[in-house]
Amino acid sequence: MARASSSGQGKAPVSLTSLFVRSAIDGPDSCWRFQGAHWHDGYGYVHDRGVKRAVHVVAYERLVGPVPPGLDLDHECRTRDCWNPLHLTPLTHRQNVLLAKRPHLRTKTKLRRTGR
């Protein structure tokens, strides 16, 4: 979900250090809550190479690798501004929407987890 930046900020790739500095982190297994800018829907964003990009996607790409084509990143923790890669799972858009609407299915269904 990349959006063009009108301000021209951030022509360089965002560093992991800048994400850590702008986040509330209680430990390696906790949610890593981004304290910087947020879109109206609660997802944090950064300027990465001149484009506004979701923090969780940028972090996943830097720490794990590319999000597999055709998949979304599901926040298993249900916290939209979390960017801990341990809390992010690539799923199809359909699976992601289904789990958002029916979180009880997360423990009752064995969804095929891709990428980890």
C-alpha positions in Angstrom: 0.0 0.0 0.0 2.4 2.7 -1.2 1.3 6.2 -1.6 3.3 9.0 -3.4 4.7 11.6 -1.1 3.8 15.1 -2.0 6.4 16.7 0.3 9.4 15.0 -1.4 10.7 13.9 2.0 12.7 10.7 2.5 14.4 10.0 -0.8 16.7 7.5 1.1 15.6 4.1 2.3 14.3 4.2 5.9 16.7 2.6 8.4 15.8 0.0 11.0 17.4 2.3 13.6 15.0 5.1 12.8 12.1 2.6 13.2 13.4 1.4 16.6 13.9 5.0 17.8 10.3 6.0 16.9 8.7 2.9 18.6 7.6 1.7 22.0 9.1 -1.7 22.5 8.8 -3.7 25.8 10.7 -6.8 24.5 11.5 -9.0 21.6 8.1 -10.8 21.7 6.0 -7.7 22.5 4.2 -5.5 20.0 6.7 -3.0 18.5 4.3 0.0 18.5 5.3 2.7 16.0 5.1 6.2 17.5 5.6 8.2 14.3 3.0 9.2 11.6 -0.2 7.2 11.2 -2.8 7.0 8.4 -6.4 7.5 9.5 -6.9 3.7 9.7 -4.2 3.3 12.4 -1.4 1.9 10.3 2.0 3.6 10.8 3.8 4.9 7.8 7.3 6.2 6.9 8.8 8.0 3.9 10.9 5.3 2.2 12.7 6.3 -1.0 10.3 9.2 -1.4 7.1 7.2 -1.0 4.8 6.8 2.0 4.9 3.1 2.9 3.3 1.1 5.8 5.8 0.6 8.6 5.0 -3.1 9.0 5.7 -3.8 5.3 9.0 -1.9 5.3 10.1 -3.7 8.5 9.1 -7.1 7.2 11.0 -6.5 4.0 14.1 -5.4 5.9 14.1 -8.2 8.5 12.5 -11.2 6.8 12.5 -10.6 3.0 9.9 -9.6 0.4 6.3 -10.1 1.0 5.3 -13.0 -1.4 3.5 -11.7 -4.5 -0.3 -11.7 -4.0 -0.2 -11.9 -0.2 -1.0 -9.4 2.5 0.7 -9.2 5.9 -1.7 -10.2 8.7 -1.1 -8.7 12.2 -1.6 -11.8 14.4 -1.6 -9.4 17.4 -4.4 -7.4 15.8 -2.4 -4.2 16.5 -2.2 -2.1 13.4 0.8 0.0 14.4 2.9 -3.1 15.4 5.8 -3.9 13.2 7.3 -6.9 15.0 8.0 -9.5 12.3 7.1 -12.3 14.7 3.6 -10.9 14.7 3.3 -10.6 10.9 2.2 -13.5 8.7 1.8 -13.4 4.9 -1.8 -14.5 4.0 -4.0 -14.2 1.0 -6.2 -11.1 1.1 -9.3 -13.3 1.6 -7.7 -15.0 4.6 -6.6 -11.7 6.1 -10.1 -10.2 5.7 -11.8 -13.3 7.1 -9.6 -13.3 10.2 -10.2 -9.6 10.7 -13.9 -10.1 10.7 -13.9 -13.4 12.7 -10.8 -13.5 15.0 -12.1 -16.6 16.7 -11.2 -18.6 13.5 -7.5 -17.8 14.2 -7.3 -20.6 16.7 -10.0 -22.9 15.2 -8.7 -23.0 11.6 -5.4 -24.2 10.3 -4.7 -21.5 7.7 -1.7 -22.3 5.5 1.0 -19.9 6.7 3.3 -18.8 4.0 6.8 -17.4 4.3 7.7 -18.7 7.7 
